[in-house]
Amino acid sequence: MFILRILKNRNFILILAFILGLVIGNKIGIWIKYLTVPALAIIMITSFVQFSFKIFLEYKSLLKPALYSIFFSYFINGAVILALAWFLIHDRQLWTGLLILAASPPGVAISPFTRITGGDEKFTIIGMVSTYIAALIIIPLAFIIFIGGSFTQPLKLTILFTEVIIGPMIISQLLIKFKLDKHILKFRGPIINWGFFVIIFVIVALNRDLFFKDFKILGFISLISIISIFGLWILLNHVLKKIKFTNEVRRSLVLFGTVKNSSFAAAIAFSLFSEKASVTGAIFSIFLTIYLIIISFLSRKNE
């Protein structure tokens, strides 16, 4: 039982992916690198299967949570990542990786952590679906504004979006319609966590030399991760309390303002650009894991 619990533990799985990626090196990473997009697609299907899009029929109650979630995820969290990258990162590939991270939707961990921290679950469900739909516009727009004519793969981006956002949304709703979602939800945690394992392992393995040699770059990306996660966590909590948001909505919005889907960003950067561009998402995942452990501990302590 203890071994099974460990094998289901998200933190253990992510740490194991990093350690094995560093120890084993890039040979296995090269063999399985084509599994990153299928792994991401499975993660997305498993995540979306929690949400019936029927909730969007209640259109009058959608606008506020949708707009707030998009604003906090992209125009606060994303803007902070992008501003820091602009000043600190001069390597074009790494800057592109951080651009993709800034334009990426919020992490799938927001849903369970809304429950753990006592956030507004309906608000979060609407926000999650809205931000992923918005990503279909925001990511291409970010490429046009910041990369421009040097981005030469719009068709590949369209196919990738179909594979990891549009397709999973459609499949998840079909699974719900035919009442097959309950079979997936039983194993939701392990499926998502081991999907993360594949993506993080491949990215770390293929960038193994960078982790051992370029400590300056690692330091800068780590600083960006710390400020955009922990710095915003403290700032947003303080500001939203002053503005007098309800505690439940505040907790949901803080998650949208701090948690990016770093595995999504890593897989997109790897598929469209380069191995080096994808490393930013992998490093961000380390600090995101530490952050989620801390807020989980604090929530239990408060209870």
C-alpha positions, 0 to 999 in steps of 0.5 A, spaced: 500 500 500 505 504 501 509 503 494 502 504 491 501 511 495 508 513 493 507 511 485 500 516 485 504 521 489 504 527 484 511 530 488 514 524 488 513 523 480 515 529 478 522 529 482 523 522 480 522 525 472 527 530 474 532 525 477 532 520 472 532 525 466 539 528 469 542 521 471 540 517 465 541 522 460 539 524 453 539 517 450 532 514 452 530 522 452 531 521 444 527 515 444 521 517 447 521 524 445 515 523 440 511 521 446 510 528 449 504 530 445 500 524 446 502 524 453 499 532 454 493 530 450 492 524 455 493 529 460 488 534 457 482 529 456 483 527 463 483 534 466 477 536 461 473 530 463 471 533 470 468 539 467 461 538 463 461 544 458 453 544 460 455 549 465 456 554 459 449 554 458 448 559 464 451 564 460 449 570 465 453 567 470 459 566 466 462 573 464 465 575 470 469 568 472 471 568 465 474 575 464 477 575 471 480 568 470 483 570 463 485 577 466 489 573 472 492 568 468 494 572 462 495 579 463 497 579 470 501 572 471 503 572 463 505 579 463 510 578 469 513 572 466 514 576 460 517 582 463 522 579 467 524 575 461 525 581 457 530 584 462 533 578 464 534 573 458 538 574 452 538 567 449 533 567 443 531 560 445 530 561 452 526 567 451 521 564 446 520 558 451 518 563 457 514 567 452 510 560 451 510 559 458 507 566 459 502 565 454 500 558 456 493 557 460 493 555 467 495 549 470 490 543 471 492 543 478 488 549 479 482 544 480 484 540 485 487 545 489 481 550 489 478 544 493 484 544 498 484 551 499 477 552 500 476 556 493 470 557 489 469 551 485 464 553 480 468 559 479 474 555 477 471 550 473 468 556 468 475 560 469 479 553 467 475 552 460 475 559 459 482 560 459 483 554 455 479 557 449 482 563 450 489 560 449 487 558 442 487 566 441 492 568 445 498 564 444 498 565 436 497 572 438 503 572 442 507 569 436 505 574 431 507 580 436 513 577 439 516 573 434 513 575 427 515 573 421 520 568 424 515 563 426 514 559 420 510 553 422 502 556 423 500 549 420 504 545 425 501 550 431 494 549 428 495 541 428 498 541 435 492 545 438 487 540 435 491 535 438 492 538 445 486 543 446 480 542 441 481 534 440 481 533 448 475 538 449 471 534 444 473 527 446 472 529 454 465 531 452 463 525 448 466 521 454 461 525 459 455 524 454 456 516 454 457 516 461 464 513 461 467 519 465 467 515 471 472 510 469 477 515 467 476 519 474 477 513 478 484 514 475 485 521 474 491 523 479 495 517 476 494 518 469 495 526 469 501 525 474 505 520 469 503 524 463 507 529 467 512 524 468 513 523 461 514 530 459 518 532 464 523 526 463 524 528 456 525 535 457 530 534 462 534 528 459 534 532 452 537 538 456 541 535 461 548 538 459 544 545 460 543 543 467 550 541 469 553 547 466 549 553 465 548 555 472 547 563 470 541 561 465 538 556 471 539 562 476 535 567 472 530 562 470 529 560 477 529 567 479 523 569 474 519 562 477 520 564 484 517 572 483 512 570 478 509 564 483 511 566 490 512 574 489 505 574 486 502 569 491 504 574 496 502 580 492 495 578 490 493 575 496 494 582 499 491 586 494 485 582 493 484 582 501 484 590 500 479 590 495 475 585 499 473 579 494 470 574 498 475 569 501 473 563 496 473 567 489 480 570 492 483 563 493 481 561 486 484 568 483 490 567 486 491 560 483 489 563 476 495 568 478 500 563 480 499 557 477 501 556 469 501 549 465 508 548 465 508 541 462 503 544 456 508 550 455 514 545 455 511 540 450 509 546 445 516 549 446 519 542 444 514 541 438 514 548 435 521 550 437 527 547 440 529 542 446 532 548 449 526 553 449 522 547 453 527 547 459 524 553 461 517 550 463 521 544 466 524 549 471 518 552 472 515 546 474 520 545 480 518 551 483 510 550 482 511 543 485 514 547 491 509 552 491 503 547 491 506 543 497 506 549 501 499 552 500 497 545 501 500 544 508 498 551 510 491 550 508 491 543 512 494 547 518 488 552 517 483 547 518 
